[in-house]
Amino acid sequence: SLYVGIPFCPTTCLYCSFPSYPIEKWQERLGEYLNILGQELAIVREAVSGKPPQTIYIGGGTPTSLPEEQLGQLMEILGGTFDLGKAEEFTVEAGRPDSITRGKLNLLRDYGVGRISINPQSMNQKTLDLIGRRHTVSQVEEVFWMARELGFDNINMDIILGLPGEGEDEVGATLKAIKALGPESLTVHCLAIKRAARLNLERELYRGYPMASGQLMDALACQAEEAARSMGMKPYYLYRQKNMAGNLENVGYAARDKACLYNIYMMEERHTVMGCGAGTTTKVVFPEENRVERLENIKNIQDYLPRFREVLEKKRKFLQQCGQCAAKEVKEA
């Protein structure tokens, strides 16, 4: 599988600790980032002898925060590096509704993207304003129906349980609104407050919004499960993070034949995932030895850009070594 990281967003959400940067501040260096990304993808192509990826996932950040011209450049780079038509699944996290336009959706569709995420996190305007999403509930609905009109029939939506000020009524309203839209999958996250998130760093400012108790989180998780099942979805993957509210899991629900293959392959670590871009991870799987080798890219884009030669050389050497190990493993088998 191929994971491509686009570490930019329209704004940084209150709870976010991912390596993501406001797109407005990086407009003049987007071309530089895409150029380096293209070189890294070329190294991967060489390492796998041009073999097309089984699944492709473009995440971030918010990939659609790229202006339409740069998003087109990204897709052109990918299409010039690999045969995109051979992928079983091609996902792009459209993510923030305020980053999505008709032109961008047309572009993604033309390059064979079949699965997108439109992620509200909450369908309550008061919550969206508080967490810094800077889009409206109606924008979520408008973008969703626009994607449907353009032929996207595999849409995921993300929500977060335990957001400041949200209880059963608020989560119930979100789930009702999502059910009315009818996505093919729903990913239910439990709030995880990481060290670098503003919600942690500026905790004093949010004392009026107590964190959800374990009992409340249990109730919210049950609400979400019932809603997913009422939409004809079943759970297909889960994972935990540190500091998760209620010590629960993030759960992906999907309708029949709509589960995200990339998510399954990544979580089960049953095949190799090539990560390209700032903050990404490459995982090379050696099934005969039940072993996984990892290489982490530099997370901070302020370091990634000036050190790109180091990043590329490290990736090249890592993949060469893994290739030699794989050849040896095959020979011995």
C-alpha positions as CSV (number, residue, x, y, z in Angstrom):
1,S,0.0,0.0,0.0
2,L,1.0,3.6,-0.5
3,Y,0.4,6.4,2.0
4,V,1.0,9.9,0.9
5,G,1.1,12.6,3.6
6,I,-0.1,16.2,3.0
7,P,0.6,18.0,6.3
8,F,-1.6,21.0,5.7
9,C,-5.0,22.1,7.0
10,P,-7.2,25.2,6.7
11,T,-6.8,25.7,10.5
12,T,-5.5,23.6,13.4
13,C,-8.3,22.0,15.4
14,L,-8.3,22.4,19.2
15,Y,-7.6,18.7,19.9
16,C,-5.2,18.1,17.1
17,S,-1.6,16.9,17.6
18,F,-0.9,15.6,14.1
19,P,2.0,17.1,12.2
20,S,-0.2,19.6,10.3
21,Y,0.3,23.3,9.4
22,P,-2.0,26.2,8.3
23,I,-2.1,26.1,4.5
24,E,-2.0,29.9,4.2
25,K,1.4,30.2,5.8
26,W,2.9,27.6,3.4
27,Q,1.4,28.7,0.1
28,E,4.7,29.8,-1.4
29,R,6.5,26.5,-0.5
30,L,3.8,24.0,-1.7
31,G,5.6,23.5,-5.0
32,E,8.8,22.7,-3.1
33,Y,7.0,20.1,-0.9
34,L,5.4,18.5,-3.9
35,N,8.8,18.3,-5.8
36,I,10.4,16.5,-2.8
37,L,7.4,14.2,-2.5
38,G,7.7,13.3,-6.2
39,Q,11.4,12.4,-5.6
40,E,10.5,10.2,-2.6
41,L,7.8,8.5,-4.6
42,A,10.3,7.8,-7.4
43,I,12.6,6.1,-4.8
44,V,9.7,3.9,-3.8
45,R,8.8,3.0,-7.4
46,E,12.5,1.9,-8.0
47,A,12.5,-0.2,-4.8
48,V,9.3,-2.1,-5.8
49,S,10.4,-2.3,-9.5
50,G,7.4,-0.3,-10.6
51,K,4.8,-2.7,-9.1
52,P,1.6,-0.7,-8.6
53,P,0.2,-0.2,-5.1
54,Q,-2.7,-2.4,-4.0
55,T,-4.2,0.5,-2.1
56,I,-3.5,4.2,-2.1
57,Y,-4.3,6.5,0.8
58,I,-3.7,10.3,0.7
59,G,-4.1,11.6,4.2
60,G,-2.7,14.4,6.4
61,G,-3.5,17.0,7.5
62,T,-6.2,17.7,4.9
63,P,-5.1,16.9,1.4
64,T,-7.9,18.9,-0.1
65,S,-6.6,22.0,1.6
66,L,-4.2,22.2,-1.3
67,P,-5.3,24.7,-3.9
68,E,-6.8,23.0,-7.0
69,E,-3.7,23.7,-9.1
70,Q,-1.4,22.0,-6.5
71,L,-3.9,19.2,-5.9
72,G,-3.7,18.6,-9.7
73,Q,0.1,18.6,-9.5
74,L,0.0,16.0,-6.8
75,M,-2.3,13.7,-8.8
76,E,-0.2,14.2,-11.9
77,I,2.9,13.2,-9.9
78,L,1.2,10.0,-8.6
79,G,-0.2,9.1,-12.0
80,G,3.2,9.6,-13.6
81,T,4.9,7.4,-10.9
82,F,2.5,4.5,-10.6
83,D,-0.4,2.9,-12.6
84,L,-3.2,4.2,-10.5
85,G,-5.8,2.1,-12.4
86,K,-4.3,-1.1,-10.9
87,A,-5.1,-0.1,-7.3
88,E,-8.0,-2.0,-5.6
89,E,-8.8,1.1,-3.6
90,F,-7.9,4.8,-3.8
91,T,-8.8,6.9,-0.8
92,V,-8.4,10.7,-0.3
93,E,-9.2,12.3,3.0
94,A,-11.2,15.3,1.8
95,G,-11.7,15.8,5.5
96,R,-12.7,19.4,6.1
97,P,-15.8,20.6,4.2
98,D,-14.3,24.1,4.0
99,S,-11.5,22.7,1.9
100,I,-13.7,20.9,-0.7
101,T,-14.8,22.4,-4.1
102,R,-16.6,20.9,-7.1
103,G,-13.4,21.4,-9.1
104,K,-11.3,19.4,-6.6
105,L,-13.9,16.6,-6.4
106,N,-14.0,16.4,-10.2
107,L,-10.2,16.2,-10.2
108,L,-10.1,13.3,-7.7
109,R,-12.8,11.4,-9.6
110,D,-10.9,11.8,-12.9
111,Y,-7.8,10.3,-11.4
112,G,-9.7,7.2,-10.1
113,V,-10.3,8.1,-6.5
114,G,-13.2,5.9,-5.4
115,R,-13.3,6.6,-1.6
116,I,-13.3,9.9,0.2
117,S,-13.8,11.0,3.8
118,I,-15.9,14.0,4.6
119,N,-15.3,14.5,8.3
120,P,-17.5,16.8,10.4
121,Q,-16.4,15.4,13.8
122,S,-19.6,17.0,15.2
123,M,-22.8,18.2,13.6
124,N,-23.4,20.8,16.3
125,Q,-22.4,24.3,15.3
126,K,-21.5,25.4,18.8
127,T,-19.0,22.6,19.0
128,L,-17.5,23.3,15.6
129,D,-17.0,26.9,16.6
130,L,-15.3,25.9,19.8
131,I,-12.9,23.4,18.4
132,G,-11.8,25.7,15.5
133,R,-13.3,23.9,12.6
134,R,-14.4,27.1,10.9
135,H,-17.1,25.5,8.8
136,T,-20.8,25.1,9.2
137,V,-23.1,22.1,9.6
138,S,-24.8,23.1,6.3
139,Q,-21.4,23.1,4.5
140,V,-20.9,19.5,5.6
141,E,-24.3,18.6,4.1
142,E,-23.8,20.6,0.9
143,V,-20.4,19.0,0.2
144,F,-21.7,15.6,0.9
145,W,-24.5,15.9,-1.6
146,M,-22.1,17.5,-4.1
147,A,-19.9,14.4,-3.9
148,R,-22.9,12.2,-4.4
149,E,-24.0,14.2,-7.4
150,L,-20.5,13.7,-8.9
151,G,-20.7,9.9,-8.5
152,F,-18.9,9.2,-5.2
153,D,-20.5,6.1,-3.8
154,N,-18.0,5.3,-1.0
155,I,-18.0,8.1,1.5
156,N,-16.7,7.9,5.0
157,M,-17.5,10.3,7.8
158,D,-15.6,10.7,11.1
159,I,-17.0,11.8,14.4
160,I,-15.3,12.3,17.8
161,L,-16.9,11.3,21.1
162,G,-16.0,13.3,24.2
163,L,-15.6,16.7,22.6
164,P,-15.9,19.6,25.1
165,G,-19.5,20.3,26.1
166,E,-21.0,17.3,24.2
167,G,-23.2,14.8,25.9
168,E,-25.7,12.3,24.8
169,D,-28.1,14.9,23.3
170,E,-25.3,16.5,21.2
171,V,-23.9,13.2,20.0
172,G,-27.4,12.0,19.3
173,A,-28.0,15.0,17.1
174,T,-24.8,14.4,15.2
175,L,-25.7,10.7,14.6
176,K,-29.2,11.6,13.4
177,A,-27.8,14.2,10.9
178,I,-25.2,11.6,9.6
179,K,-27.9,9.0,9.3
180,A,-29.9,11.4,7.2
181,L,-27.0,11.7,4.8
182,G,-26.3,8.0,4.6
183,P,-22.5,7.5,4.2
184,E,-21.1,4.1,3.5
185,S,-18.8,4.1,6.6
186,L,-18.5,5.9,9.9
187,T,-15.4,6.1,11.9
188,V,-16.0,6.8,15.6
189,H,-13.0,8.3,17.4
190,C,-12.8,8.9,21.2
191,L,-11.2,12.1,22.1
192,A,-7.5,11.7,22.8
193,I,-5.8,14.8,24.2
194,K,-2.1,14.6,23.3
195,R,0.6,16.7,24.8
196,A,0.9,19.0,21.8
197,A,-2.8,19.7,21.3
198,R,-4.1,23.2,22.1
199,L,-6.8,21.7,24.3
200,N,-3.9,20.5,26.5
201,L,-1.6,23.5,26.2
202,E,-4.4,26.0,26.8
203,R,-6.4,23.9,29.3
204,E,-7.1,26.9,31.5
205,L,-9.2,28.5,28.8
206,Y,-11.5,25.5,28.7
207,R,-12.2,24.9,32.3
208,G,-15.9,25.5,31.6
209,Y,-16.0,22.4,29.4
210,P,-15.2,19.4,31.7
211,M,-13.9,16.3,30.1
212,A,-16.3,13.4,29.6
213,S,-16.4,10.8,32.4
214,G,-15.8,7.1,31.7
215,Q,-19.5,6.4,32.3
216,L,-20.5,9.1,29.7
217,M,-18.0,7.8,27.2
218,D,-19.5,4.3,27.5
219,A,-22.9,5.7,26.9
220,L,-21.7,7.7,23.8
221,A,-19.9,4.7,22.4
222,C,-23.1,2.6,22.7
223,Q,-25.1,5.4,21.0
224,A,-22.7,5.4,18.1
225,E,-22.7,1.6,17.8
226,E,-26.5,1.5,17.7
227,A,-26.6,4.3,15.1
228,A,-24.0,2.6,12.9
229,R,-25.9,-0.7,13.0
230,S,-29.2,1.1,12.2
231,M,-27.4,2.3,9.0
232,G,-26.6,-1.2,8.1
233,M,-22.9,-1.0,9.2
234,K,-20.8,-3.4,11.1
235,P,-17.5,-2.8,12.9
236,Y,-14.4,-3.8,10.8
237,Y,-11.4,-2.4,12.6
238,L,-10.4,-0.7,15.9
239,Y,-7.3,0.8,17.4
240,R,-6.3,2.5,20.6
241,Q,-4.3,5.7,21.3
242,K,-2.8,7.0,24.4
243,N,-4.9,9.3,26.7
244,M,-8.2,8.3,25.1
245,A,-11.3,9.4,26.9
246,G,-12.9,6.5,28.8
247,N,-10.0,4.3,27.9
248,L,-12.0,3.2,24.9
249,E,-11.1,2.5,21.2
250,N,-11.6,4.2,17.9
251,V,-13.9,2.0,15.8
252,G,-14.5,1.9,12.1
253,Y,-18.0,0.8,10.9
254,A,-18.8,0.1,7.3
255,A,-21.7,-1.2,5.1
256,R,-21.2,-4.5,3.3
257,D,-18.2,-4.4,0.9
258,K,-17.4,-0.8,1.9
259,A,-14.7,-1.4,4.5
260,C,-11.5,0.5,3.9
261,L,-8.9,-2.0,2.8
262,Y,-6.0,0.3,3.6
263,N,-7.2,0.5,7.2
264,I,-7.4,-3.2,7.5
265,Y,-4.0,-3.9,6.0
266,M,-2.3,-1.2,8.0
267,M,-3.7,-2.3,11.3
268,E,-3.1,-6.0,10.8
269,E,0.5,-5.3,9.5
270,R,0.0,-8.0,7.0
271,H,1.7,-6.3,4.1
272,T,4.0,-3.4,3.4
273,V,3.0,0.2,3.6
274,M,5.2,2.8,1.9
275,G,4.8,6.2,3.5
276,C,5.9,9.3,1.6
277,G,5.9,12.8,2.9
278,A,6.5,14.6,6.2
279,G,5.4,12.7,9.3
280,T,4.8,9.4,7.5
281,T,5.9,5.9,8.4
282,T,7.1,3.2,6.1
283,K,6.5,-0.4,7.3
284,V,8.1,-3.3,5.4
285,V,6.6,-6.7,6.3
286,F,8.6,-9.9,6.3
287,P,5.9,-12.5,6.6
288,E,8.2,-15.5,6.8
289,E,10.0,-14.1,9.8
290,N,6.9,-12.5,11.3
291,R,8.9,-9.3,11.4
292,V,8.2,-5.6,10.5
293,E,10.9,-3.0,9.8
294,R,9.9,0.7,10.2
295,L,11.3,4.0,9.0
296,E,9.9,7.3,10.3
297,N,10.1,10.4,8.2
298,I,10.8,13.7,9.8
299,K,7.5,15.1,11.2
300,N,8.1,18.8,11.3
301,I,7.9,20.2,7.8
302,Q,10.2,23.1,8.8
303,D,12.9,20.4,9.2
304,Y,11.7,18.1,6.5
305,L,12.1,20.6,3.7
306,P,15.7,21.8,4.3
307,R,16.8,18.2,5.2
308,F,15.1,16.6,2.2
309,R,18.4,15.2,0.8
310,E,18.9,13.4,4.1
311,V,15.3,12.1,4.0
312,L,15.6,10.8,0.5
313,E,19.0,9.1,1.1
314,K,17.8,7.5,4.3
315,K,14.7,6.1,2.5
316,R,16.8,4.8,-0.4
317,K,19.2,3.0,1.9
318,F,16.4,1.6,4.1
319,L,14.5,0.2,1.1
320,Q,17.7,-1.3,-0.5
321,Q,18.5,-3.1,2.8
322,C,14.9,-4.4,3.1
323,G,15.1,-5.6,-0.5
324,Q,18.3,-7.5,0.2
325,C,16.7,-9.1,3.2
326,A,13.6,-10.0,1.3
327,A,15.7,-11.6,-1.5
328,K,17.6,-13.6,1.1
329,E,14.4,-14.7,2.7
330,V,12.9,-15.9,-0.6
331,K,16.2,-17.8,-1.4
332,E,16.3,-19.5,1.9
333,A,12.6,-20.5,1.7
